[in-house]
Amino acid sequence: MAKTERSQRSEPLQAAWRALDAGDVAAARRLAVAVVLAPPSAAVEAEAQELLRRTNVAWPVLLFGAFAAVLLLALILLAVVRSAHP
């Protein structure tokens, strides 16, 4: 996907990129969604879609981490219970 020049970007899209650069992913996504809902041009809409794709949450990774944490807690609980009853 070709990136548009800064002069061709809409002001909300520029604000979204600035928010992302500042580390505010939630604000960047909110501004990018606003651009997608009312795009001034197809190129700007494509760039807003790219920003949304880059900031998407990796749900499988989060679920795997939660599963690993539950498994670790279960193993710790098992070790504590077994050591309390010799």
Buried (B, 14 or more C-beta within 10 A) or exposed (E): EEEBEEEEBBEBBEBBBEBBEEEBBEBBBEBBBBBBEEBBEEBBBBBBBEBBEEBEEEEEEEEEEEEEEEEEEEEEEEEEEEEEEE
